[in-house]
Amino acid sequence: MARAQSVVEVGCGAVGATSADLSECPAQGRLSGLASELEALVGDVRSRLASTSIDGAIDAADQARTAFNAEELTLGIAKKLYRDRRRRAEMFDADLFGEPAWDMLLDLFIAACEDRQVSTTSACIGANVPVATGLRWIQLLENQGLIARRADPRDARRVWISLTASARRRLRTYFASSLQQPGRPANAAGAAA
């Protein structure tokens, strides 16, 4: 408001003039009114920006929290399935329930969620199969478009494998659907994915 008042004073040629002198300036009333309107508009814009920013930040935080919770939930399910499979292999002959492809997918999903890289050798160990068998399963998974390989730029002997985006999405959907309870709509589980 002080800046607007200065503009009014300069507009009336009142540099050094007193307030009484300015009251006689015909433009002062109009300029003072405009200055007041401008100040009100600036205040309104500031409050709208503040409320929009707060509302937007709250919405973004809620979306991030939901996505984080869904990711944590699917990661938890994957870890539990993987642990259960290892525990089962300790109690029964592993050949009875061998599913190296599933074990690899679980291991790769967990690694992706934890932002870890997995080498082909590590994937074979994680699937509890010999390297030659594991490599055949890795090739099959790659042919199915579920995993991708990439050479380690620092060590030509090592190859990293990871889930494709499609495989990760499909696994999330699978884990979310495993949360479904009888009588619960199917799309409620999909929302967690």
C-alpha positions as CSV (number, residue, x, y, z in Angstrom):
1,M,0.0,0.0,0.0
2,A,2.9,2.3,0.7
3,R,4.2,1.8,-2.8
4,A,0.7,2.6,-4.3
5,Q,0.6,5.8,-2.1
6,S,4.0,6.8,-3.5
7,V,2.6,6.4,-7.1
8,V,-0.4,8.6,-6.2
9,E,1.9,11.3,-4.7
10,V,4.2,11.3,-7.7
11,G,1.2,11.3,-10.1
12,C,0.0,14.4,-8.5
13,G,3.4,16.1,-8.7
14,A,3.6,16.1,-5.0
15,V,7.2,15.3,-4.3
16,G,7.7,17.0,-0.9
17,A,4.0,18.0,-0.7
18,T,2.0,17.4,2.5
19,S,-1.0,15.2,2.8
20,A,-3.3,18.2,2.9
21,D,-1.9,19.3,-0.5
22,L,-2.6,15.8,-2.0
23,S,-6.2,15.8,-0.9
24,E,-6.8,18.5,-3.5
25,C,-5.4,16.3,-6.3
26,P,-8.3,15.0,-8.5
27,A,-6.4,11.8,-9.4
28,Q,-5.7,10.9,-5.8
29,G,-9.1,9.4,-5.1
30,R,-9.2,7.3,-8.2
31,L,-5.6,6.2,-7.8
32,S,-6.1,5.4,-4.1
33,G,-9.1,3.3,-5.1
34,L,-7.1,1.4,-7.7
35,A,-4.3,0.9,-5.3
36,S,-6.7,-0.6,-2.8
37,E,-8.3,-2.9,-5.4
38,L,-4.8,-4.0,-6.6
39,E,-3.8,-4.8,-3.0
40,A,-7.0,-6.8,-2.5
41,L,-6.4,-8.7,-5.8
42,V,-2.8,-9.5,-4.8
43,G,-4.0,-10.7,-1.4
44,D,-6.7,-12.9,-3.1
45,V,-4.2,-14.4,-5.5
46,R,-1.8,-15.1,-2.7
47,S,-4.4,-16.9,-0.6
48,R,-5.6,-18.9,-3.6
49,L,-2.1,-20.0,-4.4
50,A,-1.5,-20.9,-0.8
51,S,-4.7,-22.9,-0.5
52,T,-4.1,-24.6,-3.9
53,S,-0.5,-25.4,-3.0
54,I,-1.6,-26.8,0.3
55,D,-4.5,-28.8,-1.2
56,G,-2.2,-30.0,-4.1
57,A,0.5,-30.9,-1.6
58,I,-2.0,-32.8,0.5
59,D,-3.3,-34.7,-2.6
60,A,0.2,-35.4,-3.8
61,A,1.2,-36.7,-0.3
62,D,-1.9,-38.9,-0.2
63,Q,-1.2,-40.3,-3.6
64,A,2.5,-40.9,-2.7
65,R,1.4,-42.5,0.6
66,T,-1.0,-44.8,-1.2
67,A,1.5,-45.8,-3.8
68,F,4.1,-46.4,-1.1
69,N,1.7,-48.5,1.0
70,A,0.8,-50.5,-2.1
71,E,4.5,-51.0,-3.0
72,E,5.3,-52.0,0.6
73,L,2.3,-54.3,0.7
74,T,3.2,-56.1,-2.5
75,L,6.8,-56.3,-1.4
76,G,5.7,-57.8,1.9
77,I,3.6,-60.5,0.1
78,A,6.5,-61.3,-2.2
79,K,8.9,-61.7,0.7
80,K,6.5,-63.9,2.6
81,L,5.9,-66.1,-0.4
82,Y,9.7,-66.4,-1.0
83,R,10.4,-67.2,2.7
84,D,7.5,-69.8,2.7
85,R,9.0,-71.5,-0.3
86,R,12.5,-71.7,1.3
87,R,11.0,-73.0,4.6
88,R,9.0,-75.6,2.6
89,A,12.2,-76.7,0.8
90,E,13.8,-77.2,4.2
91,M,11.0,-79.6,5.3
92,F,10.4,-81.5,2.1
93,D,12.5,-82.7,-0.8
94,A,12.9,-79.6,-3.0
95,D,12.3,-81.7,-6.1
96,L,8.7,-82.2,-5.0
97,F,7.9,-78.5,-5.4
98,G,10.4,-77.2,-7.9
99,E,9.4,-74.0,-9.6
100,P,12.6,-72.2,-10.4
101,A,10.9,-69.7,-12.7
102,W,8.5,-68.6,-9.9
103,D,11.4,-68.4,-7.4
104,M,13.4,-66.2,-9.8
105,L,10.4,-63.9,-10.4
106,L,9.9,-63.5,-6.7
107,D,13.6,-62.9,-6.1
108,L,13.7,-60.4,-8.9
109,F,10.6,-58.6,-7.7
110,I,11.9,-58.2,-4.2
111,A,15.3,-57.0,-5.6
112,A,13.5,-54.4,-7.8
113,C,11.5,-53.1,-4.9
114,E,14.7,-52.9,-2.8
115,D,16.6,-51.3,-5.6
116,R,19.1,-54.1,-5.8
117,Q,20.7,-55.7,-8.8
118,V,20.7,-59.4,-9.4
119,S,23.3,-61.3,-11.4
120,T,22.5,-64.5,-13.3
121,T,24.4,-66.5,-10.8
122,S,22.6,-64.9,-7.9
123,A,19.3,-65.7,-9.5
124,C,20.2,-69.3,-9.9
125,I,21.2,-69.5,-6.2
126,G,18.0,-67.7,-5.2
127,A,15.9,-70.3,-7.2
128,N,17.8,-73.1,-5.5
129,V,18.9,-74.7,-8.7
130,P,22.2,-75.5,-10.4
131,V,23.6,-72.7,-12.6
132,A,23.0,-74.7,-15.8
133,T,19.3,-75.3,-14.9
134,G,19.0,-71.7,-13.8
135,L,20.4,-70.4,-17.1
136,R,17.8,-72.4,-19.0
137,W,15.0,-70.9,-16.9
138,I,16.5,-67.4,-17.3
139,Q,16.4,-67.9,-21.1
140,L,12.8,-69.1,-21.0
141,L,11.8,-66.1,-18.8
142,E,13.6,-63.8,-21.2
143,N,11.8,-65.4,-24.2
144,Q,8.5,-64.8,-22.4
145,G,9.3,-61.1,-22.1
146,L,9.4,-61.3,-18.3
147,I,13.1,-60.5,-17.7
148,A,15.8,-58.6,-19.4
149,R,19.5,-59.1,-19.3
150,R,22.2,-56.4,-19.5
151,A,26.0,-56.7,-19.3
152,D,27.8,-55.3,-16.3
153,P,29.9,-52.4,-17.7
154,R,32.5,-52.9,-15.0
155,D,32.9,-56.6,-15.3
156,A,32.4,-58.3,-18.6
157,R,32.0,-61.7,-16.9
158,R,28.8,-60.6,-15.1
159,V,25.3,-60.2,-16.5
160,W,22.5,-58.4,-14.5
161,I,19.0,-59.6,-14.9
162,S,15.8,-57.7,-14.0
163,L,12.1,-57.8,-14.4
164,T,10.6,-56.1,-17.4
165,A,8.0,-53.4,-16.6
166,S,5.2,-55.7,-17.8
167,A,6.4,-58.5,-15.5
168,R,6.6,-56.2,-12.5
169,R,3.1,-54.8,-13.2
170,R,1.7,-58.4,-13.6
171,L,3.3,-59.5,-10.3
172,R,1.9,-56.5,-8.5
173,T,-1.6,-57.3,-9.8
174,Y,-1.1,-60.9,-8.7
175,F,0.0,-60.0,-5.2
176,A,-2.8,-57.5,-4.9
177,S,-5.4,-60.1,-6.0
178,S,-4.1,-62.5,-3.3
179,L,-5.3,-59.9,-0.8
180,Q,-8.8,-60.3,-2.0
181,Q,-11.3,-61.6,0.5
182,P,-14.4,-63.5,-0.4
183,G,-17.2,-61.1,-1.2
184,R,-14.8,-58.2,-1.8
185,P,-15.0,-56.6,-5.3
186,A,-12.1,-57.5,-7.6
187,N,-11.3,-53.8,-8.4
188,A,-10.7,-53.1,-4.7
189,A,-7.5,-55.3,-4.8
190,G,-6.5,-53.7,-8.1
191,A,-6.5,-50.3,-6.5
192,A,-3.6,-51.4,-4.3
193,A,-1.5,-52.3,-7.3
